[in-house]
Amino acid sequence: MEAEEIVELNRTYTFFTWSVQSQVHPIPVSHGQGAYFWDVTGKRYLDFSSQLMNLNAGFGNKRIIRAIQEQAERLAFAWPGFATEPRGRLGQLLAEITPGSLCKTLFTTGGGEANENAIKFARLVTGRHKILARYRSFHGATAGALALTGDPYRHPVEPLIPGVVHFLDPYCYRCPFGWTRETCHRECIDHVEHMIQLEGPDHIAGIVLEGVTGSNGIIIPPDEYWPRIREMCDRYGILLIDDEVMSGFGRTGKWFAVEHWGVAPDIMTMGKGITSGYMPLGAVIVSKPIAEYFDNRRLPMGLTNNSHPVCVWRRVWRLSRPIRRMVSSRMPVTWAIC
């Protein structure tokens, strides 16, 4: 089909997200290889953003493609109540590379669903209702994840789920408290504790933070930020939830951005780079105490495509050698484009 035909077909019969439909002018993409993709006219583009910050291994990775094909031929689907080798292997590998006592994973179909279930874990385990999140944040487009999201994406469809309270960010470049780097009082950290006190510590189930803020600008917090938030959570019995959907899997030079500050969260959510975009997959991994909480309690969560065998195929972990090399070398970058 010609470029104009493809664009018109897409605009007539499909929706483009976060867009005024009459004003979208999408690129009609044809194919990709490595860090490049081509439109149907043959024009080549250098993919600086790795598509939606998820194509970590680049386009056309033959080993990943073969792994998907082999898994689809062997077992295309399995009811979530079945056990499969890919599911168990990937769960084990995530437990090995994530920090602290994170050890048991619930697989989803994307990062937004992972954050939805992180809310459920926090509320079920603590018996509390409120979740604190930052204003300059994006956690997904479903009702719970969008409620966590602080930016204006949520405004047109509010009200969303109740109990989410937003607080200001550690945005050193444009400090919301009026300081400069030279005069900084770390009020962004004290502000969080003020919010905890105002909302009532006994009512707060969790605090959710992105490892490094992504969609709202690459906001890197002061070095004391994550450790002090961790200390507050411990002191008040609040669970620390780390959203690594965008910043995980080598994108900041470590497996997960939170590792730059030596902090282990209670719950971590993942997506995007977990499969390098080749298949839809998200995950929420929890600490050992949270995992043990459900040993003798029913887990009230479920998804049709939970642990989909083609999405959790274990060979992808053998295929991410460039990312493994980057992480093991502790590459000194702020935001790595793989």
N, C-alpha and C positions, 0 to 999 in steps of 0.2 A: 504494500500500500504506500501511497505517497504521504509525505509529512502532513500535509493539510488534512488528508482523509483520516489519518490516525488521531490527530488532535481533535477533529470534529467528532469522531466516533466516541472518544473518551469524554469530551465535554457534554455530549448529548446523553450518554447512558451511564456515566459514573460521576460521583461526587469527588471533588478535590478538597482535602481537609484544610481547615483554618483559612478558607479563601472565599471571596465573593465570586460565585460561580461564573458570572458573565465577564469577569475581569481576568480570569486565569489564562495564561499563555504558556502552557507547558512545553518543555523540550521533548520531542518524540524520540525517545532513546531506542537505539538498535541493539548494541552489544557492548561488552566491556572486556578489558584485559589488563591485569595488573592494576596500576593506579590511574588508568585511563578508561573513558567510555566514549562511544561515538553515537551521534544522532543518525537518523535515517538518510540524511543528505551526505554523510561521510565526514562531517566535521568532528574533530577530536577534542575532548575536554580533559584537563587534568583534574582529577577528583580530590581537591584539597580537603573536603569535609568528610571523605570516606562515606559518601551518600548521606545517611542520617547518623553520622558518627558511629557506624556499626560495622562497616565493611573492612574490618581490621586486616584480613588476609588478602584483600584486593579481589578484583574480578577474575573469573576463569581459572581458579585454583583446581587443577585436574585431580589432585589427590582427594580434596574435599568432595568434589563432584562424584568421583568413583565410590567414595565411602557412602554417600547418600544413595546412590544407585544400588549398591550391594545390600544395604540395610533394607531398602524398599522391597527388593526381591526376596529377602529372607523373611522379613516380618514387617508389613506395611503399617499395621496398627495393633495395639493391644489394649484391652479394657484396663482402666487405671488400677483395678484390683488385682491384676496379674503382676508377677515379678518377671523382669527381663534382665539379661546381662548388661545391655547398654545403660539402663536406668541405674542399676547398682554401681557400675563402674564410674559413671559420671558423678554420682553422689559421693563416692569415695574420693575421687580426685578433687572435687570442690572442698571437701573437708580437709584435704592435705594442703591446699594452697591458700585457704582463707585464714585470717588471723584468729588468735585466741582459741576459745573452745567451740567455735562454730563447727557443727558436726553433722547436722541432719537437714535435708533439703526437701522442700515442696516445689515441684516443677510446674510452671505455668506456660502460657503461650506468648508472654511478653513482659516487659518491665512494669507496665501499668498494673497488670494483674498481680505481679509480685508484690507491689506496694499495697494493693487491696488486701492481700492476705497477710502482709506484715501488720496492718492495722488490726486484723482479727486476732493474730497471735498475741499482740501486745494487750489487747482488751481482755482476752480470755485468761491469760496467765496472771495479770495483775488484778483483775476484777475492777479496774478503773475505766473511765470513759474518754477523757480528753487526750488529744494528741497535739503537741506543739510542733510547728513547722515554720520555715522562714518565708518572708515575703518574696524575695527574689529566688524563686524555686520553680521547678517543673517536675512533677512526679507521675504524670500520666493523664489520660483523658477520660477514664471511667469515673463514676461518681465519687468513690472514696479517694482515689488517687488525685482527681482534679480538686477535691476539697483540700487535700494537703498542699496542692500547688498554690503558691502565693501570688503569682503574676496575674494580669487581667484576663488570661484565657478562661478563667472560671466565671467571670462576671455574667456573661450572657445566659448561663444555664443555672445560676443559683436560684433557690437554695439547693445545696448538695447534702452530704451526710452531716449530721450535727456533731459537735464536740471538738472541732479543729480550731485551734487558736494560732494566729501567726505572730511572729516577732521579727525585729529588724536584723539586718545582715551584717557580717563583718566585712564591709565593703570599703577597704582601705583607700581606694582610688577616689571614691565619692562618699566619704564617711557620713552616715546619717546623723551622727552626733556632733558634727562640725569640727572634728579634730583633723590634724595632718599626721603624717607618719612620724614627724619629729615631736609632736605634742600629744600623741595618742595616749589615752588613759585606759585602753582596753575596755571602754564602756560597753562595747558590743558584747563582751562576755558577762559583765555585771548585769546588763540588761536582761539576759536570759534568766538569771536567778530572780530578778525582780518579777518577771513574768510568771515564774514558777510560784512565787509567793502570792502574787495577785490571783492566780487561777486556783491555788490550793494544791499543794504537793500530793495530798491524798486522793486527788481526783485525776491526776495525770498518769496515763498509762505509758506514754512514750514520747520521745523527742526524735524527730526525723530530720536528717541533714543529708545533703548530697556530699559525696566524698570531696569533690571539687565542683562548685556550681557550674553548670554547662549552658543550658538554653538561655540563661539570663546574663550571659557574660562570664568569662572565665574568672570567677572570684575565688582567690586563694586566701584562706584565713590566716591571721597571725599564728605563729608557732604555738602559742599557749592555748589557742581556741579549743581544738579538739580535746586535749588532755583535761582542760578544766570543765568542759561539758561532760566528759566521762566521769569526773569526780562528782559533779552535781547529781548526775543520774544515780550513782552509787549511794550518795548520801540520802537521797529522797526516795530510793526504791523505784526509780523510773527507768524504763528500758530505753537503751540507745539504739536507734534504727539508722543504719547507714545505707543510703541509696547510691549504689555503684553502677546503676544501669548505664549511664553514659561514661563515667570515669573509670570503670573497671577494665580488666583484661589488658593491662599493659599500656593504657592510654596516657598515663602520667609517669611512666618509667618504673612502676611497680605493678604487681598484679592488681592491687586496689589502692585508690588514692589515699584512703585513711591510713595506710601503712607508713606514709611519710611522717606521720606524727606518733607512731608507736602505739596506736589505740586499737583496742579490740571491741567492736560493737556487740550487742546482744542479738541483734537481727541484722542481716545484710540482704539487700535485694539486688538482683542482677538481670541483665537482658542484653540487647544489642550485640556487643562483641562476643558474647558467650558462644555464638555459632558463626561469628563474622557475617551475620546477615543472610547466610545461605538457607537457613530454616528459621521459622519463628519459635523462639524459646525464651522464657524468663525463669527466674528461680528466686526463692527466698530461703535462706539458710539460717538456722537458729542455733543458739548456744546449747551446751549440754544440759543445763538446768531446765531450759524451755523444752527441749526434746523429751527429757525425763518426765515432765509434767503430763505429757500425753501418753505415757506408757500404760496407764490404767484409766485414762479418760478418752472419750470419743473425740476425734478430730472433726469438727463440723465444717469442713472445707472440701471442695471438689470441683473438678473441671473435666469435661469430656476428653480433652486432649492432654490431660495431665500425664507427664512422662511418656509422651508420644515417642515410640521407638526410633522413628526416622529423625526426630529433632534432637534426641539425646544420644545419638550414635557416638560411641566412645572413641572412634578413630580420629575424630576432629582434634582430640587432645594430642595425638601424635603428629598432627599436621601443623600445629602452631609454633613451629621451631623459630621463625623470625621473632615472634613475640616473646618466646621463652628466652632467646638470646638477649633481647632488649631488656627484659626484666632482670635476668641474672647479672647483666653488666651494670645495673643501676644507672641506666642512661639518664644524664642530668637534663631532663626536659620538663617543661611545664605541661605541654599537651602534645603528645606524640601522635602523628598521623601515620598509621601503619600502611 
